Amino acid sequence: MTMTLETDLVCLKALPLFQGMPAPRLKLLALMGEKLHFEPGELLIDPSDRSEGVFVILSGEVEFAGPRASGEALRFQKDTGSIIGDVSLLSGHRFLGTVTAKTPVAALRIPKDLFFELLQTVPEFGLAVCRDLAGRVHRLVSTVLREEEAFS
């Protein structure tokens, strides 16, 4: 299916991250974001990559794999609507693991400058990113606490 500006806008509006975003900003995002496609097994992010933007998963599933102190890799999946790379971009640190397509993936790469501009000029977007980050921190803390209980 070929993506047109209209189908891109419909796709973006359906994602929680972009709900409430003013139409002109959404159009700017659709025009300036880079639409990418990845086949299963293809690498989206490598820890050696410099953080030059974030990925929004438009369709499909990706898998994050990162090192653990135990030596085995920590793995988890992210799917449609997920944002990836925002933590490294916001913190200024390198990405902590690899992100690989688990299924065919369509993604929108938002360049760093546009991402920061949207955070500064579109309060709804900034709030959506904050909520997404807070949800991930909550899940991480819950997981850590469950693991602590298991070893107590």
Residue pairs with C-beta under 8 A, 6 or more apart in sequence:
1 7
3 11
3 35
5 27
5 30
5 31
8 30
8 35
9 26
9 27
9 30
11 58
12 18
12 21
12 26
12 29
12 30
12 58
12 108
13 19
13 26
15 56
15 58
15 80
15 81
16 81
16 128
16 132
17 56
17 81
17 83
17 125
17 128
17 129
17 132
18 26
18 29
18 125
18 128
19 124
19 128
20 124
20 128
21 29
21 118
21 122
21 124
21 125
22 122
22 124
25 118
25 121
25 122
25 125
28 114
29 108
29 110
29 114
29 118
32 110
32 111
32 114
33 56
33 108
33 109
33 110
33 111
33 114
34 53
34 108
34 109
34 111
35 58
35 106
35 107
35 108
35 109
36 55
36 106
36 107
36 108
36 109
37 104
37 105
37 106
37 107
38 44
38 60
38 62
38 101
38 104
38 105
38 107
39 101
39 104
40 101
40 102
40 103
40 104
41 100
41 101
42 100
42 101
42 105
43 98
43 99
43 100
43 101
44 55
44 62
44 84
44 99
44 100
44 101
44 105
44 107
45 55
45 84
45 85
45 95
45 98
45 99
46 95
46 98
47 94
47 95
47 96
47 97
47 98
48 94
49 94
49 95
50 94
51 85
51 88
51 89
51 92
51 94
51 95
51 112
52 111
52 112
53 85
53 89
53 109
53 110
53 111
53 112
53 114
53 115
54 83
54 84
54 85
54 86
54 89
54 109
54 110
54 115
55 83
55 84
55 85
55 99
55 107
55 108
55 109
55 110
56 81
56 82
56 83
56 84
56 107
56 108
56 110
57 78
57 79
57 80
57 81
57 82
57 83
57 84
57 105
57 106
57 107
58 80
58 106
58 107
58 108
59 80
59 104
59 105
59 106
60 79
60 80
60 101
60 102
60 103
60 104
60 105
60 106
60 107
61 77
61 78
61 79
61 80
61 101
61 102
61 103
61 105
62 77
62 78
62 79
62 82
62 84
62 99
62 100
62 101
62 102
62 105
63 75
63 76
63 77
63 78
63 99
63 100
63 102
64 74
64 75
64 76
64 77
64 78
64 84
64 97
64 98
64 99
65 73
65 74
65 75
65 97
65 98
65 100
66 73
66 74
66 96
66 97
66 98
67 73
67 74
67 96
67 97
68 74
73 97
74 97
77 102
78 84
78 99
83 129
83 132
84 99
85 95
86 115
86 129
86 132
86 133
87 93
87 133
88 94
88 95
88 96
89 112
89 115
110 118
118 125
118 126
119 125
119 126
119 129
120 126
